[in-house]
Amino acid sequence: MGKAHSMAYALAPGVVDLDVNIVKHTLVDAVPEVAAAAAERLGWKHSSSDWRAVVESDDVDVVDIVTPPQFHQEIAMAALAAGKPVFCEKPITNDAAEALRMAEAAEASGLANQVGFNYRHTPAISLLKQIIDHGELGEPLSFRASYMQDGAYFIDDFGWRSAKRTGGSGAVGDIGSHVIDLAEYLNGPIVRVSAMMRTNGGTAGASWLPEDERLSQDLTDDAGTWVAQFANGSIGTFVASFQAYGRKNQIRLELDGTKGAAEFDWNRREELKIARADDRVEDSGFKTVLVSDAHRDVWYPVAGIGIGYVEGSAIQLARFVEAAANGGTSRPDFADAAHVQGVVTAIQESARTGAWVEVAAARAATVGA
C-alpha cells in the first residue's frame, strides 16, 4: 500500500487539477535500510525509521499512515496533536473504541482527515452517487454487495494480515469494510445485521473448521456473509471472502429502487449499468454507460481508455491534499470509518451469537468494555 500511495501522489496532480505542489518528503519504515531503499525506489526525498520525529517535523505538512491497523491510533493521534492533517489506510483500526476516539480527536482538531476507502472514488461510483442523490432510482428497496478474492490460493503468506495478534482484520474487516463503506456512501447507514463467519485457518481448498473452533482459537475469518437493514428501511445482503477461486478482486454492487436499478462490477470499472422503470417496454432493461470526461474525475475525453487502481487512489489522495491545504473537509473521514468499524463489530458479534445485532449497541458495548 505504501507503493500504491507513492505512485498515487505522483499521479494526483495530473488526474485532478490541483493548486497544490505535492512533495514526497519522508518515507518511514521501522527498518532503516528498508526505508532508505524504498524511498529511493519510490521517489521520496528522505527516509527515516523514527515516525515520531517525522510526525513532529516542521518540514512535514501532512501524515499518511499505511501501517498495520494496530498502529493507526497512536500515529494518528500524535499527528493530530502536532497539527498535521492525517490520511489513514483502512480499516481505521480493528477496535471500535479506538475508532471512536480517533474520530473524536479528528473532529476536535478541525484538521482534514480521511480514510482509504478508495473504491468510492471510482468515477463510475461517483456517477452512481449522483444518480441516487438526484432521486433517479426512486426510494431504495434493496442493496446487494460482494467482495471476493482468490488470493489465498496463490499467496503463500498473508503476513501480518493472517492473524489477529498482528493486526489481521479477517475477510469481513479487511475487504468487507470496503463494501460496507460503499453501501453506506450510496445507501446510508446500516443499523442492524445478522451474520455468519467461517475460517479454514487460511488453508486454501480446505473445508471450513467447526465454528466453535474458530471462536475458541480467536482465528481471523476467511469468509463472511451478512444481512443488513439500512436506516432508510431498505434491506441488504453482503458477502466477503478471501477464498473464492477465480474471483480476481471482484467487487460487485446491485441496487434496486422504486424507479429503477443499477449494477457495478469493479472488474469492469469504467462501466455503470442503469435500468429505469419508465423505459419503453420494447427496450427496457439495463443499459451500459461508459465513463468519459463528461463524468467527475475522468481525465481523458474518449470513453474506454481505462481507469486503473492507482488512478482511483490518486483521486482520493488529491481530495485529501486539497482539503489539507485549503482548510476544508474530505470524505470518508474518521467518523465515517468509525461507523464502518461499528458495523464490522456488529457482524462479528452476530456471527458469535447467531442473533441480530444493532450497530449502535455493538459499538457502545465495545466502547464501554
N, C-alpha and C positions, 0 to 999 in steps of 0.2 A: 504493500500500500504506500510505503514511502516512495518507491519508484514511481507509482502512478501519480502521486501528488506532485513529485518533482517535474514530471513531464507535463502535468496539467497546468502548473504555474507558468511554465514556459509558453504554453499554448493559449492561456486565458486571454491575453490582450488581442490576439488575432481572431478569437471566436466571438468575444463580446467587446464592444467599443468601451475601453476603459480610459479614464483621465488620470490613472494612477500608474506609476512606474513600479513594477514588481522586482524586487531584488531578493534572490535566494541567498540569504546571508549566512546562516549557520545550520548545519545538519548535525544532529546529536545521535549517538549510539553509545550504549554502555561500554563497548569495547573501542578504545581509541583508534586502533588500526582499522577496524571495520568502518568507523565514522569517517576517517580520512579517505579511505578508498572509495566509499560511497559518494562522498562529497565531490571528489574529483570526477567520478564517472557520471554523476547526475547534475553537475553544473552548479554546485554551491560554492560560495566564496571561502567559507571557513568550515571547520569541523570541531566537535567537542565531545567529551564524554561526561560533562557536568551540566545536566539540564537546568539545575537551579541557577547557576551563574548565567546561562544563556537567557533564561526567562527574565532575570533581573537586569540584563544588559540594556543600556540606553541606546545601543545600536540596533536593537531588535524592536520592531513595532507591533508585530502580531506573532502568536504562537499557534502552531499546527501540531496536534497530538495524534500520532499513529502507533502508539504502543499497544500492547495487550490491555484489555479493559480494566484489569485490577489496578492499573497505574493512572487511569484517567483522572480520578477525582483529585489526587494530590497535585498533579501537574496543573490541572485546570484552575484549581483554587489558588495556587501560587501565582499563576499568570494573571488572573483577575485581580488579585491583591496588588500586583505590580502595575496595574493599569493597562494591561495588554488585552486586546480582543483575542478570542480563542476560537479556533476551529478544532473540533474533536471528532475522531472517527467513531463509527457505531460499532457495537452498542455503546451508548454513553457510559455505561457501567453495567455489570451483571447484578447490581444490588439496587432495589427500588429506593431505599433510604438514601443511599449515596446520590442517586439520580436527582432526588428531590432537593437535597442540599446544594447540588451543583446548579440546579435551575434557580433556586432562591438566591444564591450568590451572584449568578449572572444577572438576574433581574435587578438586584440591589446595586450592582456595579454600573449599570447603564451602558455597558460596553457591548459591542457586537459579539454575538456568539452563535455558532452554527454547528450542526452535527451532520456527519457524512452519509446521509441517506440520498445518495447520488442519483438513484433511478428516477426520483420525482422530477429531476431537471431534464430528463429526456424530452426533446421538443414535442414529440407526439403526445406525451403525457401532459405537457403544458397546454397543448391544444385541447385535449380531453377535459382538463380542468376548466378551461374557458367555456367549452360547450355545456358542461354541467352547471357552472355558475350562471350562465345565461338562461337556464331553465329549458334547454332544448330537448332534454331527455325526460322532462317532467319530474314527478315525485319519485324518489328512489324506492325500489322494491327489493332488489337483491344484488349482492356483490359476491363474486367468486374469484379467488386468487390462489395461485400456487407458485412456489419457487422450488424447482427440482434440479438437482445436480447429480452427476455420477462420478464426482471426484474421488470418492472413496475407493473406486475400482482402479484408479490409476495413480493416486498419490499415496506412497508408502507410509509417509509420516506427516500427519497434520500438525506437528509441532505443538505449540502451546494451546492450539485450539482443541486438542484431543482430550483434555482433562479439565475438570472444574478447578482444581487446585492451581493450575497455571493460567487461569483466565478463560478457559473454553466456555462458550455460551450454548453449545449444542445447536442442532439444526434450527430449532424454534427461535432461540435468542440471536443467532448469527444471521442466517439468511431469512428466517421467518420474520425478523424485525423489519426487514425491507418491505415485505408485502403488507405488514401491519401499518407502516408509515404511509405507503401508497394508498391503502384503504382509508386511513383517517384523513389524508390530504384530499382525496377525491370525494369521500362519502361521510366525513365527520367522525366524531368519537365513537369508539367501541365501548359499550357499557357493561356487558357481561359475556362470558364464554363457557363452553363445555368442551373438554379436550381429552385426547389420548396422546401419549408419547411412547416411543419404543426405542430400544437400542439393541445392537448385537455386539456391543463393545468395539465398534468401529471396524469389524471384520466383514469386508465386502463379500456378498454372496452367501453369508451365513443367515440362518433364521434368527428371528428376534428372541432375545432372552426373556425368561419369565419376568413379568413386570415387578414382582416383589424383589427380584434380584437387582434390577436396575435401581430401584429406590433404596434398597439396603446398602448398595455399594456407592450410592450417590454418583452414578455414571451420567455423563452428558448424553442427551438423546441424539439419535441418528435420524429420526423422523418424528413428525408430529402432525396431527390433524385436529382442527377445532371448528366448532360452530359458534357464530357470534351474533349478538344483537347490537345494532347501532342506536345512538341517541335519537336519530330521526325515525326510528321504528322499522327500518329495513333489516333484512337478515343477511348473514354472510357465511360462507364456507371457505376454509383455508387448508392448504397442505404445504409442508416444507420437508424436504428430505435431502440428505447427502448421498443416498444410496438408491437413486432412480436411474438405472442403467440406460444409456443412450440419451439422457437429458443433459444438454450442454448449457449450463447456466440459463435454464429455461424459466422465465418469469412470464406468467400469463394472467391476465385480468379480464373479467367479464362483468358488465353492469347491465341491469335491467331497470328501466323506469317506465312510468305510465305513458310516455310519449315516444319511447324508443330504447335503443340498446347500443352498447359499444363493446368492442373487443380489442385487446392489445397483446402482442407477443413480442417480448424483448429480442428474441432471435430474429425478428423482422421489424426492428425498432424504428424504421422510417415510415411504417405503415400504421394507420389507425382505421379500424373498421367501424362504420356507423350505420345503424338501421333506424329509420324514422317511421313511426306509425302512420304518418299522413302521406307516405309514398303511395303512388298508384299501385293497385293490385298487380298490374301487368309486370311491373319491375320492382316489386317490393323485396326487401331483404337487405343484406349487408353490402355496403359499398366501401371501397378502399380509398383512403386519402393518403397520398404520398407527400411528406413534408418538404417544403422548399423555403425560400426566403420570405414567402408570404406568412410564415409562421415564426413565432418568437425563437430567437437564438440559433436559427439556421443561417449560416454564413454564405452559402452558395445559392445561386439563382436557379439552378437546374435540379429538379427533383430526381432522386435515385442515385446521387453520387455517393452518399454513405455517411452515417454517423457512427463513430466508434466509442468505445468505453472511455478513452482518455478525453474525448471532446465533452462527454457528459460530465466528467469530473472537472474539466476546465470551466464549464458553465457554473457549476456550484461554487467553485473557488473564486471565480470572478464576482459572483454575487456577494460573497463574504468580504472580499477585498474592498468592493465598493462601499459596503456598509461600514467596515472598519475605518476607511479613510474619510468618509463623509459624515460619520456620526449617526448613521441610520441603523435599521434592524434588518436581519436576514433570517430566512427560514429554510429548513426546520431548525428551530433554536433549541436550547437546552430544555425548555419547558415542553416542547413537542416531544423530544426524545425521552423525557422523564415519563410522559404519558404512555409512550410506546413500551417502555420498560414495565410500567404498571400492567399493561395488557399481557406482556410476557410472563410476569409474575402470576397473574390470574390463570393463565394457561397452565403453568407448572402446578399450581395448587389444584386446579380442576383435574389434571391428569393424576395427581396423587390421591385425591379423594373420590373421584368419579362423580362429583356434583357440579352444578352450575356455580360459577363464582363471579361476583360483582367486581369489576375492575377497581373501583374506588375502595372497596372493602379490603381487597387483597393488598393494595398498596399501603393502606392505613395500618393493616395488621403487621406488614413487614417493617414499616417505619417505626411502629411502636414497640417492636420486638427488641 
